[in-house]
């Protein structure tokens, strides 16, 4: 692993080449994401794999080490949040990280064809899709256009939150993240089989918009939950136990 220097306080882009450098099993992949988020939170990113040499190196093939099924919110740019670069993350984004057939197919492609060992569902506090679904449920009115499909996909999470006595928006977001993890595993026998064989893991993470930190809220299998959350995160001093699905 080599570094491209820069003049000034921040290090230049970190460069790696070849598949051998990509984590090939779930625990290492998760550790890479946690470490990258810690750098982002601390204001010390390395910007790995963003130089011209690496761009050329990955032009003929990709070997990402994680799938990010994330919300489309413009503040949730996965490569920045996890301090990664070209070819590192296979990113699928929809409003409210809703998981329809195209999302499931994209995840299955990454896991089975590209050999990705980790799937992350990435949600965030104050999620607009969750808020829209909550308003729709409260008023009994459906939004116009295709936004209704997004709301419909979030409503099961709202019903689950109600049954569990959860009323605050961020608590509902956590439930929705866990619900999406269950949806991926429940609707994709391919993914569930890879997890059962120990070749892949699925983690639901919640991102704090102001702090920049992620924390796990749902982990399959449960062993990955023992890894630390980033320094500086509110959860690093007062951790919420992630659910196991």
Residue pairs with C-beta under 8 A, 6 or more apart in sequence:
1 14
1 15
1 16
1 21
2 14
2 15
3 11
3 12
3 13
3 14
3 15
3 46
4 12
4 13
4 14
4 15
4 51
5 11
5 12
6 12
10 44
10 45
11 44
11 46
11 47
12 47
12 51
13 46
13 47
13 48
13 49
13 50
13 51
13 54
13 85
14 46
14 47
14 48
14 49
14 85
15 48
15 49
15 51
15 53
15 54
16 48
16 49
16 54
17 53
17 54
17 57
18 57
19 63
22 63
22 64
22 65
22 88
23 29
23 31
23 32
23 65
23 117
23 118
24 65
24 115
24 117
25 117
25 199
26 117
26 118
26 198
26 199
26 200
26 201
26 224
27 201
27 223
27 224
27 227
28 65
28 117
29 65
29 66
29 116
29 117
29 118
29 201
30 118
30 201
30 203
30 224
30 227
31 227
32 65
32 66
32 82
32 84
33 66
33 82
33 84
33 118
33 120
33 214
34 214
34 227
34 228
34 229
34 230
36 45
36 81
36 82
36 83
36 84
37 81
37 82
37 83
37 212
37 213
37 214
37 230
38 230
38 231
38 232
39 45
39 46
39 83
40 80
40 81
40 82
40 83
40 212
40 230
41 211
41 212
41 213
41 230
41 231
41 232
41 233
42 230
42 231
42 232
45 80
45 83
46 83
47 83
47 85
48 83
48 84
48 85
48 88
49 58
49 84
49 85
49 86
49 87
49 88
50 85
50 86
54 85
54 86
54 87
55 86
58 86
58 87
62 87
62 90
62 114
63 87
63 114
63 115
64 87
64 88
64 89
64 90
64 110
64 114
64 116
65 88
65 89
65 116
65 117
65 118
66 82
66 88
66 89
66 90
66 116
66 117
66 118
66 119
66 120
67 89
67 90
67 91
67 92
67 106
67 107
67 110
67 111
67 116
67 118
67 119
67 120
68 78
68 82
68 89
68 90
68 91
68 92
68 93
68 120
68 122
69 92
69 93
69 97
69 99
69 103
69 107
69 119
69 120
69 121
69 122
69 180
69 184
70 76
70 78
70 91
70 92
70 93
70 97
70 120
70 121
70 122
70 123
71 93
71 94
71 95
71 96
71 97
71 122
71 123
71 124
71 127
71 129
72 93
72 94
72 95
73 124
73 127
73 128
75 124
75 209
76 93
76 122
76 124
76 207
78 84
78 89
78 91
78 122
79 85
79 88
79 89
79 91
81 122
81 207
81 212
81 214
82 89
90 106
90 110
90 114
90 116
92 103
92 106
92 107
94 100
94 103
94 150
95 128
95 129
95 150
96 123
96 127
96 128
96 129
96 130
96 133
96 150
96 153
96 154
96 176
97 121
97 122
97 123
97 176
97 177
97 180
98 129
98 149
98 150
98 153
98 154
98 180
99 153
99 180
99 183
99 184
99 187
100 149
100 153
104 184
104 187
104 188
104 191
107 119
107 184
107 188
107 191
108 188
108 190
108 191
110 116
110 119
111 119
111 190
111 191
111 194
111 200
112 190
112 194
116 200
117 199
117 200
117 201
118 200
118 201
118 202
118 203
119 184
119 191
119 200
119 201
119 202
119 203
120 202
120 203
120 204
120 205
121 177
121 180
121 181
121 184
121 202
121 203
121 204
121 205
121 218
122 205
122 207
122 214
123 173
123 174
123 176
123 177
123 180
123 204
123 205
123 206
123 207
124 173
124 206
124 207
124 208
124 209
125 169
125 170
125 173
125 206
125 207
125 208
125 209
126 169
126 170
126 173
126 209
127 169
127 173
127 176
129 150
129 151
129 154
130 154
130 157
130 158
130 169
130 172
130 173
130 176
131 169
132 143
132 147
132 150
132 151
132 154
133 150
133 151
133 154
133 155
133 157
133 158
134 158
134 169
134 172
136 142
136 143
136 151
136 155
137 155
137 158
142 148
142 151
143 151
154 176
156 179
157 172
157 175
157 176
157 179
158 172
160 175
160 179
161 167
161 171
161 172
161 175
164 175
166 172
166 175
170 206
173 206
174 206
174 217
174 240
177 204
177 205
177 206
177 217
177 218
178 204
178 217
178 218
178 243
178 245
180 204
181 202
181 203
181 204
181 218
181 220
181 245
182 218
182 245
184 191
184 202
185 191
185 192
185 195
185 202
185 220
185 245
186 192
191 200
191 202
194 200
195 201
195 202
195 220
195 221
198 221
201 219
201 220
201 221
201 224
202 218
202 219
202 220
202 245
203 216
203 218
203 219
203 220
203 224
204 216
204 217
204 218
204 219
204 242
204 243
205 214
205 215
205 216
205 217
206 214
206 215
206 217
207 213
207 214
208 214
208 215
208 233
208 234
211 232
211 233
211 234
213 229
213 230
213 232
213 233
213 234
213 235
213 236
214 229
214 230
214 233
215 229
215 233
215 235
215 239
215 240
215 242
216 224
216 225
216 229
216 242
217 240
217 242
217 243
218 242
218 243
218 244
218 245
219 225
219 242
219 243
219 244
219 245
220 244
220 245
221 244
222 244
225 241
225 242
225 244
228 236
229 235
229 236
229 239
230 236
